[in-house]
Amino acid sequence: MSKKILFFIITGFFWFSLYTYIPQMTNYAKEMGASYKMIGLIAGVYGLSQTILRIPLGIVSDAFNRRKVFVEIGLLITVASALLVFLVPNVYMLLMGRFIAGIAAATWVNFTVMFSGYFDASQSTKAIGIINSASKVGQFTAMLLGGVVSLRFGIRYVFLLSVLGGSIGFILSLFVREKQDPRRRKTFRTADLSSILSDRYILHISLLGIISQLMNYSTTFGFTPLIASGLGADNLDLGLLATAFNLPQIAFAALSGTLFIKYFGEKNTLLLGFSVTTAMCMITPFVPNLPILYFVQVINGIGNAISFPLLMGLVIKNVDTGLRNTTMGVYQAMYGVGMLIGPMLLGSVGDAFGLVSGFIATGLLGVLAMVSIQLFSAKQNMQSNQTL
């Protein structure tokens, strides 16, 4: 088996472990008496631990030129986070479990950069698209099987399924080989981080990543399941709803960095993706029945797959090999902010004004993202003309 295929499979199990219980999580918390604000905190704390750890992880990984060990640690932590909730099923352990799961997800920095190391530097968007497809395969399978297990045995046992998936991924990770780049710089300097944080291009991509994840984690992985429950969805339906979001992304995540940018260009591909997700976000609370909500989630998944993997590829496209982990760490730490504040924002607005207002407010941030893409592109064109 080639190292690319093996790593693809390992990545699938990593995300399988992290996503088995996501469709039922908000309902599970509600059944245990959590308020909208607490549900938002449970959904958002997953982003908090990522925001804290991703930059340090990127720096340490670049400094020691090691990725594999962090991949292995990440898989072990997915097991620990799910096992904790299975053994002690209450709201506060669910909150703690999600925080620990965020620690595991912080190692996604190392997954993406390690896999892109199997490709030429010019193929970074292609590599990121493929590895994102692996993540979507894992998420899709997890949420489908999680729905079946929750319906048959109860939500608690979905966490045991998560433990199983993470354990398999860890065992397989012991056999994967890391490709070392002898040309990379051997030292990391504080000035390197400063240069990344002052790069306007990286900061703009990061802003778009924040908004993208804010919309995803406040709706699809946050409060959309509550909309579905109001329409009569059971635990299996919630699993199918999440798979409807992830299924089209398996193909579209790989196409975003190849076919779409070839025919539409980077700017228009991003605009297309954000316009679709924004529209679907605003439509969601007005959907009258489950079949239409499934359809909305499919289209929403396509929109997300068009824009988000492309952002991950673009942020490291022109970065020195020795700084790719740190740059990806900065980017993923920043979009972790969106994962944190998105559910909390929608939950707070939902408590005060109702969920419809929360979804509309979230969708308006998607409009902000599209405006920023246009403005940044216009500014770049102007600077280019001045140089000429």
N, C-alpha and C positions, 0 to 999 in steps of 0.2 A: 504494500500500500504506500502511495506517495505521501510525503510529508504534508503536502497541501491538503490532500483528502483527509488524512488523519486529523489535522488541526481543524479542518472544517467540522468534522464529527465531534471533536472535543468542545468546540465552541457551541455547537448545537446543544450538547448536554449541559453546558454552563448556563445558558439561557433557559433551558428546560427547567433546571432546578430553581431559577429565580422567578419563573412565571407560572408555575403550576396552579397556584392559588390566587393569582391576581384577579380573575373575573369575579370570584366569590368574596374577596377580601372585604370590600366595603359593606356588603350585606352581612357578613360575619360579624364585623365590628358593630353594625347597627343592631343586630340581634343581641349582642352583649351589652347594649345600652349606650353606645357612643353617640354623641351629638354630631351635627355636621362639622363643627369646628374640630372635634376630636378625630373624626374620619379624615378630614383634610390633613391633620397633623400626622396621622398614621401613614397616609399616602405620601406626604411630603418629606417626612424624616428620612426616607430612603435617599432623597437627593441631598440632604444635609451632610451625611457621612461621606458621600462622594465628593461634595464641594470641598470638604476639609482635607481629604486625603489624596485627591487625584494629582495635584501639583507636586506634593512631596514624593509620591510614588513615581511620577515621571522623572523627577530630578535624580532620585536614587537609582532608578533603572538605567538612566543615561550615564550616570557617574560610574556604575559598575559594569555597564554593557551587558546587563542580564535581563531577560524577560521571562524565561521559562519558570523560574522559581516563583514569580509573582502569579503566573497562570495557575500553578499548582496550589498556592496558598488561597487564591480566589475560589477555586473549586471546593477546597476544604471548608471555607467560611460559609459557602452556600449551604453546605450540609449542616453546619452548626446553627445557622439562623433558623432553618426550618425545624430542626429537631427541638429547639427551645420552645417554639410555639406549640408543637405537637405534645410535648411533655407537660407544659403548663399553659393550658388554653384560657387566657383572659385578655382583656383589652390592653393592659399594660405590657404583657409579654408580647402581644402582637406588635405594639409600638417598638419595643426593644428588638424584636426579631427583624422588623423592617429596617431599623437603624443598622443592625449587623449585616443584613442583606445588602445595604448600601455600601458597606465596607468591601464586600465581595465584588460588587459591581464596579467599584473604583479601579479594580484591576483590569477592566475592559481596555484601559489605556494600553496595557502590556499585550493584551490579545491582538488589538488592531495593529500595533506597530510590529509585533513579532510576525504576524501573517504578511504584512506589507513588505517585510524584509525578504520574503520568498520571491518578490517581483522586482523588476527594475524600478528605479526611482521615478521614472516618467510614467509608470503605470499605477501610481498611488491611488487614483480615483477608481481604477478598475479593481484593485486589490480590496479597497475599503467596501466597494459595492458587493463583492463576492462574500467577504466576511460578514457583512450585514445580512446577506441572504441566509448564511448559516445561522445567525442569531434569530432570524424570523422563522426558519424551519424549527428550531428548538422551541420558540415561543408558541408557534402554531400547534405543534404536537403536545406541548405541555398543557395548554389551555383546553384542548380537545379532550385529552385523557383526564385532566383534572375535573372537567365537567362530569364525565362518566363516573369517576371515583366518588365525587361529592354527592351525586345523586344516589349511588348505590350504598355508600358507607357513611356519608356525612362529610362536611367540610373539613373537619379536623384531620381526616385521613389523607387529604390532599397534600398536607405538609409532609407526611411520610413518603408520598410519591416524590416530592421534591428532594428528600434525603436520598432516595434511591438514585435519582438522576444525577445528582451532584457526585455521588460516590462512584458511579460508572465513569463519569467524566474525569475524575481525579485519577482513577486507575489507568485510563487511556493516556492521560497526560504524562505519565512516567515514561512512555515510549516515544514521545515526540522529540525531535532534535531541533535545537535552535541554531539559526544561521548567524554566524558572527561576521561583522563587516570590518575587515582589517584597515580600511581607509578612514574610519571614524576618528574623531578627536578623542584623546584619552582622558581629558580633564573637563570638568564642568565649572564655569565661573558664574559668580553672582550677576555679572554684567549680561550673561546670556539670558537669564530670566528677565532682566530689565528690558532688554531689546525686544523680547517676545511681548511683554506687557505694554510696550509703547508702539508696537506695530499696528497701525490703523486697520490694515487689511485683516489681520488676525482678530482684532477686537470686534470688527464688524461681523465677521463670520461667527464669532462667539455670541454676539448679541442675537443673531438669527437663531443660533442653537438654543439659547435661553428661551426665546419665544416659542420655538418649535416644541421643546420639551414641556414648557409650561402648558401649552395647549393639550398635548398628549396626556400628561399626568393629571390634569384637572378634569379631563373629560373621559376619554377611553379607559384609562387606568384609574380613574377616580369616581366621577359622579354619573357617567353614562349608565353603568349598571343599575343605579337607583332609578333612572328614567325607565330602563327596561323592566325593572321589578314592578314599577307602577303600571306597566302595560301587561303584567301577568307572567313575566319570565320566571322560570324556576332555575335551579342551579345549573342544570344541563344547558338551558337556553343561554345563560350568562356565559358559559364556556364557549358555546357556538358563536355568540356575539363577538367575543374577543378573537376567535379564530377567523371570523369574517373580516376583521380589521387586519390580521396578520397574513392571511393566505395570499392576497395579491402582492404583498411586499416581498415574498420569496423571489418572484421574478423581477418585479419593478426595481428593487434595491440594486440588483446587478445591472439593470439597463440604464439607471440614472447616470452613472459615471461614464457610460460608453455611448449607447445609442442616442439618448436624449441630448447630451451636450454636443454630440456630433451634428445633429440636425437643428437644434434650437439655440445652442450656446449656453454658457453657464448662467448668465443673468436670466434669460427667458425660462430656463428649466427651473430655477429657483422661484421665479414669479408664478409659474404654473403650479408648482407644488403647494406654495403658500396660499394661493387663491382657492385651490380645491379644499384644503384643510380648514380654511377660514369659513368658507361657505357651509361646509358640513357641520362645523361647530355651532353655527348660528341656527341651523335647521334642526339639529338634534332634539331640543326640548319641545318642538312643535310636532314631532312625528306622531301619527295617530295609532300605529300598531307595530307589532314586532317585525313582520316581514319587511316593512319599509325601513325600519331601524337597521335591520341586517344589511339592506342595500346601501344605506347611508354609511355604515361602517366599512363596507367594501370600498366605496369611493374615497372615504376618508383615509383608508389604508394606502390606496394608490397615491394620493396626494402626499402623504408622509414619506412614502418610499421614493418619490421623485426628488424631494428636497433634502431630507435629512442625511442619507448616506453621501450625497454630493458634498454637503457641508463638511463632513468628516474627511473626505478626500482632499478638498480644497485647502483646508487649514494647514496641512503638512506638505502640500504640493511643491512649494518652493523652499522648503526648510532643509537645512543641513542635516545629514543622516544622524549625526551625533546629538541633535537637539529635537529629534522627532518625538521621543517619549515625553519630553518636557512640554513641547508645544501642544501635543495631544492632551497631556495632563491639564494644561491651562484651559484648553477648549472644553474638555469634559467637566472640569471643575466649574466652569462658568455656566454650562448648560445644566449642571446639577442645581444651580440656583433656581432655574425655572421649574425643575422637578419638585423643589421644596416649596416655593411660594405659590405655584399654580393651584394645587389642591387647597391650600390654606386660603388663597384669595377667593376661589370659587365657593368654598365652604362658608367663608365669612359673609360674602355677598348673598349666598343662599339662605343663611340664617336670618339676615336682615331684610332681604327683598324677595326671596324665592329663587329656586334653581334656574328659572328661565332667565332672570336678570344676570345670574352668574355666568351662564353660557354666552349670553350676548356680550358681556364685559370681556370675557376671554376671547371671543371672536374679534373684537375691536383691536386687540393686540396683534392679531394676524394681519389686520389692515396696516397697522404701524410697521410691521415687518416688510410688507410690500412697498410701502412708501420709502423706507430706508434703503431698499435694494435699488430703487429708481434713482434716489438722490446720490447714493455712493457711486453708482455706475456713471451718472452724469458728471460727478466730480472727477472721477478717474479719466474720463474722456477729455475733459477740459484740461487737466494737467498734462495729458499725453499730447494734446494739440499745442500747448504752450512750449513743451520740450522740442517738438518738431519746429 
